[in-house]
Amino acid sequence: MRVFVTGATGYVGSAVVRELMDAGHQVLGLVRSDAAADSLKQTGAAVHRGDLTDLDSLRAGAADADGVVHAAFNNVGPDTDFAASCRIELDAVGALGEALAGSDRPLVVTSGTGFLPQGRLATEEDAADPQSFLAIRSGMEGLALSFAARGVRVSLLRLAPSVHSDADKRGFLPTLVRIARSTGVSAYPGEGANRWPGVHCLDAARLYRLALESAPAGSRLHAVGEEGVPLREIAEVIGRHLGVPTVSLTGEQAEQHFDWIAHFVTLDNPTSNALTRQRLGWNPVHPALIPDLEAGHYFQA
């Protein structure tokens, strides 16, 4: 299969490219810079120039492929305009879906578990919680799934908040490590009982491939290796490795300490992967979040 991949040189996207090529697929990767093009060429993938705002480029890439994996999103960070990123994503998903309409070709769209209902085990059947601070992104899910009725074998792949591995340099775990190192404490909100699901990046990449190859139209899939890890456990591992105290913070203290990731740190987002396993035979085999954190690579300066 010839697969058009957005975000092909990103953290998750590059793992997806390797997974697809190792399985015998051809990859056409979207890139927006010469450096990214050179990096992608070294993998043996073909280069397609453009970005998420270039809708004509997205349509052309999708039209030139047997299937599409949409793994690109403007980075979430202290300087990111999240609302603007969501609008760009919505337009990009619409362009990709329109290009594939009526073809029965697969479209795998990246989403997240973070805007699912909080405080209980969320399943693949759950829609986004309209009260979530991330709900602004949930319209993309509805748009993507609408293409199932228009002859696109579309599936939503919801990533856990922590997609961890030794290649993770800018995600939430390295951010927590940087904050603990700079402040001298490893903190958690309240009792630290709120939970993050996690998934190893290589397990997530395999799920993208399985979704591309065989997910039924309209599927919601959860790239979750474990249902939920208490934030206190994460903070304790970080504190031990850095040799700093682990402390609890009140709501206001946590907001100041964690800055732009404060909302994410307070998520209580336990998430099931049972239906995903059942539908696609996906079984995570790489290290879980705490063992991966304990391995030490997140603490190398």
BALOTI-859959 format. One record per atom (N, C-alpha, C): x, y, z; residue in three letters. Coordinates in steps of 0.2 Angstrom, whole numbers, plus 2048, in hexadecimal, padded with zeros to 3 digits. Example, Ala and Ser with C-alpha at 12.3 -4.5 7.8 and 13.67 -1.06 7.14 Angstrom:
BEGIN
8427E4827ALA 83E7EA827ALA 8427F0827ALA 8407F5823SER 8447FB824SER 840800827SER 
END
This chain:
BEGIN
8047FA800MET 800800800MET 804806800MET 80380B7FCARG 8068127FCARG 802816801ARG 806818806VAL 80281C80CVAL 80582380CVAL 80182880CPHE 80282F80DPHE 802830815PHE 807833817VAL 80883481FVAL 80983B820VAL 80583E824THR 806845826THR 80A84482DTHR 80E84982EGLY 812849834GLY 818843834GLY 81A84282EALA 81E83C82DALA 82583C830ALA 827842832THR 82E843835THR 82D84583CTHR 82784583FGLY 826847846GLY 82784184AGLY 827841851TYR 82883C855TYR 824836854TYR 81D836854VAL 819831853VAL 81982F84BVAL 819834847GLY 819832840GLY 81F82F83DGLY 825830840SER 82B82D83DSER 82A82583FSER 828824845ALA 82781D847ALA 822819843ALA 81D81D841VAL 81881A83DVAL 81B819836VAL 81F81D833VAL 82281C82DVAL 82681682DVAL 82A815832ARG 82E80F833ARG 82A809833ARG 825809837GLU 820803838GLU 81D801831GLU 81B80682DLEU 818805827LEU 81D802822LEU 823805822MET 82880281DMET 82A7FC81FMET 82B7FA825ASP 82D7F4827ASP 8287EE825ASP 8227F0825ALA 81C7EC823ALA 81B7EB81BALA 8207EF818GLY 81F7EE810GLY 81B7F380DGLY 8197F8811HIS 8157FE80DHIS 81A80380BHIS 818807806GLN 81B80D803GLN 819813807GLN 81D818808VAL 81B81E80CVAL 81C824808VAL 817828807LEU 81882F805LEU 81783480ALEU 81C83780DGLY 81C83B813GLY 81B843811GLY 817846815LEU 81684D814LEU 81C851818LEU 81F855815VAL 825859819VAL 824860816VAL 82786581BARG 82686C819ARG 82D86F819ARG 83286B81ASER 83986F81ASER 83E86A817SER 84386D814ASP 849869811ASP 84C864816ASP 84D86681CALA 84F861821ALA 84B85B822ALA 84485D823ALA 840857824ALA 84085381DALA 840856817ALA 840852811ALA 84684D811ALA 84C850813ASP 85284C813ASP 852846818ASP 84F84881ESER 84E842823SER 84A83D821SER 84483F81ELEU 83F83A81BLEU 842835816LEU 846839811LYS 84983580CLYS 84E82F80ELYS 851831814GLN 85682C817GLN 852825819GLN 84C82681ATHR 84882081CTHR 84681C816THR 84781F810GLY 84481B80AGLY 83D81D808GLY 83A82280CALA 83382480AALA 83482A805ALA 82E82B801ALA 82E8307FCALA 82B836800ALA 82D83C7FDVAL 82C843800VAL 8268467FCVAL 822849800HIS 81C84D7FDHIS 81D854801HIS 81E8597FDARG 81F860801ARG 818863802ARG 818866808GLY 81286A80AGLY 81186A811GLY 80C86D814ASP 80A86D81BASP 80386C81CASP 80186D822LEU 7FA86C824LEU 7F5871822LEU 7F8877820THR 7F487D81ETHR 7F487D816THR 7F7878813ASP 7F787880CASP 7F287380AASP 7EC874809LEU 7E786F808LEU 7E886C801LEU 7EA8707FCASP 7EB86D7F6ASP 7F08677F6ASP 7F58687FASER 7FB8647FASER 7F885D7FESER 7F485E803LEU 7F1859807LEU 7ED854802LEU 7E98587FEARG 7E48547FAARG 7E88507F4ARG 7EE8537F2ALA 7F28507EDALA 7F584A7F0ALA 7F884B7F6GLY 7FB8457F9GLY 7F683F7FAGLY 7F08417FDALA 7EB83B7FEALA 7E98387F7ALA 7E883C7F2ALA 7E68397ECALA 7EB8357E9ALA 7F28367EBASP 7F78327E8ASP 7F982C7ECASP 7F482A7F1ALA 7F68257F5ALA 7F08207F6ALA 7F281A7F8ASP 7ED8157FAASP 7E9815800ASP 7EC819805GLY 7EA81B80BGLY 7EE82080EGLY 7EB823814VAL 7EE829817VAL 7EE82881FVAL 7F482A822VAL 7F482A829VAL 7F683282AVAL 7F183582EHIS 7F283C830HIS 7F583C837HIS 7FB83D838ALA 7FE83D83EALA 801844840ALA 7FF84983DALA 80285083EALA 7FE854842ALA 801858846PHE 7FD85D84APHE 80286284DPHE 80086884CASN 80586E84FASN 80686C856ASN 80D86C858ASN 80F86A85EASN 80B86E864ASN 80986A869VAL 80786D86FVAL 80C870873VAL 80C876875GLY 812879879GLY 81088087CGLY 81588387FPRO 813889882PRO 81288F87DPRO 81488E877ASP 813893872ASP 80E89186DASP 80A88C86ETHR 806889869THR 7FF88D86ATHR 7FC88F864ASP 7F5891864ASP 7F188B863ASP 7EE888868PHE 7EB882868PHE 7E5882863PHE 7E1887864ALA 7DB888860ALA 7DC889859ALA 7E288C857ALA 7E488D850ALA 7E688684DALA 7EA882851SER 7EC87C84FSER 7E687784ESER 7E1878852CYS 7DB874851CYS 7D787684BCYS 7D787C849ARG 7D487E843ARG 7D887C83DARG 7DE87C83DILE 7E2879838ILE 7E1872837ILE 7E186E83DGLU 7E086783CGLU 7D9865839GLU 7D486983BLEU 7CD868839LEU 7CD869831LEU 7D086E82EASP 7D086F827ASP 7D4869824ASP 7DA867827ALA 7DE862824ALA 7DA85B823ALA 7D785A829VAL 7D3853829VAL 7CE854823VAL 7CA859823GLY 7C585A81EGLY 7C8859817GLY 7CE85C816ALA 7D185B80FALA 7D385480DALA 7D6851812LEU 7D884A811LEU 7D2845810LEU 7CC846814GLY 7C6843813GLY 7C384480CGLY 7C384A80AGLU 7C084B804GLU 7C48487FEGLU 7CA8487FFALA 7CE8457F9ALA 7CD83D7F9ALA 7CB83A7FFLEU 7CA8337FFLEU 7C38317FELEU 7BE8367FEALA 7B78347FEALA 7B58307F8ALA 7B182A7F9GLY 7AF8267F4GLY 7B48217F2GLY 7BA8207F5SER 7BF81C7F3SER 7C08167F7SER 7BD8157FDASP 7BE810802ASP 7C580F804ASP 7C9814803ARG 7D0814805ARG 7D081680DARG 7D5813810PRO 7D6815817PRO 7D981C819PRO 7D681F81ELEU 7D8825821LEU 7D9824829LEU 7DF82482BVAL 7E0824833VAL 7E182B835VAL 7DD82D83AVAL 7DE83483CVAL 7E0834844VAL 7E5837845THR 7E783784CTHR 7E383C851THR 7E1839856SER 7DD83D85BSER 7E183C862SER 7DD83D868GLY 7E083C86EGLY 7DB83A873GLY 7DD837879THR 7D883487ETHR 7D783A883THR 7DB83F883GLY 7DA845888GLY 7D4848888GLY 7D0848883PHE 7C984C884PHE 7C3847884PHE 7C5841886LEU 7C083C888LEU 7BD83E88FLEU 7B783B891PRO 7B583C898PRO 7BA83A89DPRO 7BB83E8A2GLN 7C083E8A7GLN 7BD83A8ADGLN 7C28378B1GLY 7C08348B8GLY 7BD82D8B7GLY 7BC82A8B1ARG 7BA8238B1ARG 7BD8208ABARG 7BD81A8AALEU 7C08168A4LEU 7BC81889ELEU 7C081B899ALA 7BD81D893ALA 7BE81788EALA 7B981688ATHR 7BA811885THR 7BA81487ETHR 7BB810879GLU 7BB812872GLU 7B4814870GLU 7AF813873GLU 7A8815872GLU 7A681C874GLU 7AB81F878ASP 7A982587BASP 7AB82B876ASP 7A7830876ALA 7A8836872ALA 7AC83B877ALA 7AE840874ALA 7B2845878ALA 7AD84887DALA 7B084A883ASP 7AC84E888ASP 7AC855886ASP 7A6858885PRO 7A685F883PRO 7A8864888PRO 7A986188EGLN 7AB866893GLN 7B3866894GLN 7B6861890SER 7BD861891SER 7C186788ESER 7C6869891PHE 7CA86F88EPHE 7CD86E887PHE 7CD867885LEU 7CF86587FLEU 7CA86487ALEU 7C486687CALA 7BE864878ALA 7BE868871ALA 7C286E871ILE 7C287186BILE 7C586D865ILE 7C9868867ARG 7CB863861ARG 7C685E85FARG 7C185D863SER 7BD857862SER 7B985885CSER 7B885E859GLY 7B485E853GLY 7B785A84DGLY 7BE85A84EMET 7C2856849MET 7C084F848MET 7BE84C84EGLU 7BC84584EGLU 7B684484BGLU 7B184984CGLY 7AB848848GLY 7AB849841GLY 7AF84D83FLEU 7B084E838LEU 7B4848835LEU 7B9846838ALA 7BC840835ALA 7B783A834ALA 7B483983ALEU 7AF83383ALEU 7AA834834LEU 7A883A833SER 7A383B82ESER 7A4838827SER 7AB837826PHE 7AD83581FPHE 7AC82D81EPHE 7AA82A824ALA 7A9823823ALA 7A282281FALA 79E82781FALA 79882681BALA 799829814ALA 79F82B813ARG 7A082D80CARG 7A6829808ARG 7A682380AGLY 7AA81E807GLY 7B281F809GLY 7B382180FVAL 7BA821811VAL 7BB81C817VAL 7BF818817ARG 7C081381DARG 7C4817822ARG 7C181B826VAL 7C482082AVAL 7C481D831VAL 7CA81D835SER 7CA81B83CSER 7CE821840SER 7CB822846LEU 7CE82684BLEU 7D382384FLEU 7D9825850LEU 7DE822854LEU 7E082785ALEU 7DD825860ARG 7DE82A866ARG 7E4828869ARG 7E982C869LEU 7EF82B86DLEU 7EF82D874LEU 7F2829879ALA 7F282B880ALA 7F6831881ALA 7F6835886PRO 7F983B887PRO 80183A887PRO 80383488ASER 80A83288ASER 80C82D884SER 80F82F87FVAL 81182A87AVAL 81982A87BVAL 81B82587FHIS 822825881HIS 82682187EHIS 82D82287ESER 83281E87BSER 83982287CSER 83E81F87AASP 84582287BASP 846828876ASP 841828871ALA 84182E86CALA 83D83486EALA 83A833874ASP 835839876ASP 83983E879ASP 839844876LYS 83D84A878LYS 83985087ALYS 833850877ARG 82F856878ARG 82885587BARG 82684F87DGLY 82084D87FGLY 81F84F887GLY 81984C88APHE 81884E891PHE 81D84B896PHE 820845895LEU 824843899LEU 82B84789ALEU 82E848894PRO 83484C894PRO 833853897PRO 82D856896THR 82B85C898THR 82A85C8A0THR 8278578A3LEU 8278568AALEU 82E8558ADLEU 8338528A9VAL 8398518ACVAL 83D8588ACVAL 83C85C8A6ARG 83F8638A6ARG 83D8678ACARG 8368678ADILE 83386B8B2ILE 8368698B9ILE 8378638BAALA 8398608C1ALA 8418628C2ALA 8448628BCARG 84B8638BCARG 84C86B8BEARG 84886F8BBSER 8498768BBSER 8468798C2SER 8418768C5THR 83E8788CBTHR 8418758D1THR 84486F8D0GLY 84786C8D6GLY 8428678DAGLY 83C8668D7VAL 8378628DAVAL 83385E8D4VAL 8318588D6SER 82D8548D1SER 8268548D4SER 8228588D1ALA 81B8598D4ALA 8158558D1ALA 8108548D4TYR 80A8528D2TYR 8048568D5TYR 7FE8568D1PRO 7F985A8D4PRO 7F58568D9PRO 7F38598DFGLY 7EF8568E4GLY 7F28508E7GLY 7EE84A8E7GLU 7F08448E9GLU 7F48408E3GLU 7F48438DDGLY 7F783F8D8GLY 7F48398D6GLY 7EE8388D7ALA 7EA8328D5ALA 7E78328CEALA 7E78388CBASN 7E58398C4ASN 7E98358C0ASN 7E68328BAARG 7EA82D8B6ARG 7EB82F8AFARG 7F182D8ADTRP 7F282E8A5TRP 7F38278A2TRP 7EF82689DPRO 7F1820899PRO 7F8821895PRO 7FB81C893GLY 80181D890GLY 80281888AGLY 806819885VAL 807814880VAL 80F81587EVAL 81281087CHIS 819810879HIS 818812872HIS 81C816870CYS 81C819869CYS 81C813864CYS 82080E865LEU 820809860LEU 81A805860LEU 816804865ASP 810800866ASP 80B805862ASP 80B80B863ALA 806810860ALA 80780F858ALA 80D80F856ALA 80F80F84FALA 80C80884CALA 80C80384FARG 80A7FD84DARG 8027FD84CARG 7FF801851LEU 7F8802850LEU 7F680684ALEU 7F980B849TYR 7F880F843TYR 7F880A83DTYR 7FD80683CARG 7FD801836ARG 7F77FD836ARG 7F67FA83CLEU 7F07F583CLEU 7E97F983ALEU 7E97FF83DALA 7E380383BALA 7E2804833ALA 7E8806831LEU 7E8807829LEU 7E6801825LEU 7E97FB828GLU 7E87F5824GLU 7E17F2825GLU 7DE7F382BSER 7D87EF82CSER 7D27F2830SER 7D37F8833ALA 7CE7FB837ALA 7C87FC833ALA 7C27FA836PRO 7BC7FC833PRO 7BA803832PRO 7B680582DALA 7B580C82DALA 7B180F833ALA 7B3815836GLY 7B081783BGLY 7B2815842GLY 7B8811842SER 7BB80F848SER 7BE81484CSER 7BD814853ARG 7C1818858ARG 7C681385BARG 7CC81485BLEU 7D181085ELEU 7D5813863LEU 7D7810868HIS 7DB81386EHIS 7E281086EHIS 7E781486CALA 7EE81386DALA 7F0814874ALA 7EE80F878VAL 7EF80F87FVAL 7F2808881VAL 7F8809884GLY 7FB802886GLY 7F980088DGLY 7F8805891GLU 7F5804898GLU 7F080989AGLU 7EB80789EGLU 7E580C89FGLU 7E78128A2GLU 7EB8128A7GLY 7EC8188ABGLY 7F18188B0GLY 7F681C8B0VAL 7FC81C8B5VAL 7FB8228B9VAL 7FA8228C0PRO 7F98288C4PRO 7FF82D8C4PRO 7FE8338C3LEU 8038388C3LEU 8088388C8LEU 8068368CEARG 80A8358D4ARG 8108308D2ARG 80E82B8CFGLU 8138268CEGLU 8188298C9GLU 81682C8C4ILE 81A82F8BFILE 81F8348C2ILE 81C8398C7ALA 82083E8CAALA 82583A8CFALA 8248358D2GLU 8288318D6GLU 82E82F8D2GLU 82D82C8CDVAL 8338298C9VAL 83782F8C6VAL 8348348C4ILE 83883A8C2ILE 83C83D8C8ILE 83983E8CEGLY 83C8408D3GLY 84283C8D5GLY 8418358D5ARG 8478318D7ARG 84D8318D3ARG 84B8318CCHIS 8518318C7HIS 8548388C7HIS 85183E8C9LEU 8548448C9LEU 8578468D0LEU 8558428D5GLY 8588438DCGLY 8548498DFGLY 84E84B8DDVAL 84A8508E0VAL 84484E8E3VAL 8428528E8PRO 83C8508ECPRO 83584F8E7PRO 83184B8E9THR 82A84A8E6THR 82584D8EATHR 8218528E8VAL 81D8568ECVAL 8168578E9VAL 8118588EDSER 80A8598EBSER 8098608EASER 8058628E5LEU 8038698E4LEU 7FC86A8E4LEU 7FA8708E7THR 7F38728E6THR 7F18748DFTHR 7EB8758DEGLY 7E98778D7GLY 7EC87D8D5GLY 7EC8828D9GLU 7F08898D7GLU 7F78888D6GLU 7FA8848DBGLN 8018838DAGLN 80387F8D4GLN 7FF87A8D3ALA 8008768CDALA 80087A8C6ALA 7FB87E8C6GLU 7FA8828C0GLU 8018878BFGLU 8038898C4GLN 80988D8C3GLN 8108898C2GLN 8108838C5HIS 81687F8C5HIS 81687C8BEHIS 8118798BBPHE 8118768B5PHE 80F87A8AFPHE 80D8808B0ASP 80D8858ABASP 8088828A5ASP 80A88289FTRP 806880899TRP 803879899TRP 80787589DILE 80486E89DILE 80086C8A3ILE 7FE8718A7ALA 7FA8708ADALA 7F486D8ACALA 7F086F8A7HIS 7EA86B8A5HIS 7EB8648A4HIS 7F08628A0PHE 7F285B89EPHE 7F48578A4PHE 7F885A8A9VAL 7FA8578AFVAL 7F48558B3VAL 7EF8598B3THR 7E98578B8THR 7E48538B4THR 7E58508AELEU 7E184C8ABLEU 7E08458AFLEU 7DA8438B0ASP 7D883C8B2ASP 7D58388ADASP 7D98358A9ASN 7D78338A2ASN 7D882B8A1ASN 7D68278A6PRO 7D78208A5PRO 7D381E89FPRO 7D681A89BTHR 7D4818894THR 7D5811892THR 7CF80E890SER 7D080788ESER 7D2806887SER 7D5800885ASN 7D77FE87EASN 7D47F887CASN 7CF7F5880ALA 7CC7EF87FALA 7C97EE878ALA 7C57F3876LEU 7C27F286FLEU 7C77F286ALEU 7CC7F686BTHR 7D27F7866THR 7D57F0865THR 7D77ED86BARG 7DA7E686BARG 7D67E1867ARG 7CF7E1869GLN 7CB7DD866GLN 7CA7DE85EGLN 7C97E485CARG 7C87E5855ARG 7CE7E4851ARG 7D47E5853LEU 7DA7E584FLEU 7DF7E0851LEU 7DE7DD857GLY 7E37D8859GLY 7EA7DB85BGLY 7E97E285DTRP 7EF7E6860TRP 7F17E4867TRP 7F77E2868ASN 7F97E186FASN 8007E5870ASN 8007EA875PRO 8067ED876PRO 80B7E9879PRO 8117E9876VAL 8177E5879VAL 81D7E987BVAL 81D7EF87AHIS 8237F387CHIS 8227F6884HIS 8277F8887PRO 8277FA88EPRO 8217FF88FPRO 81E7FE895ALA 819802898ALA 81C80989AALA 81880E89CLEU 81A81489ELEU 81F8148A3LEU 81D8128A9ILE 8228128AFILE 82880E8ADILE 8288088ABPRO 82F8058A9PRO 8338098A4PRO 83080C89FASP 83381089AASP 83681689EASP 8338198A2LEU 83581F8A6LEU 83B81C8ABLEU 83A8178AEGLU 8408148B2GLU 8468128AEGLU 8458118A8ALA 84B80F8A4ALA 8518148A3ALA 84F81B8A5GLY 8548208A6GLY 8558248A0GLY 85382389AHIS 854827894HIS 85182E894HIS 84C82F898TYR 848835899TYR 84D83A89DTYR 8528378A0PHE 85583C8A5PHE 85C83D8A3PHE 85E83B89DGLN 86483C89AGLN 865844898GLN 86984789AALA 86A84F899ALA 86C850892ALA 
END
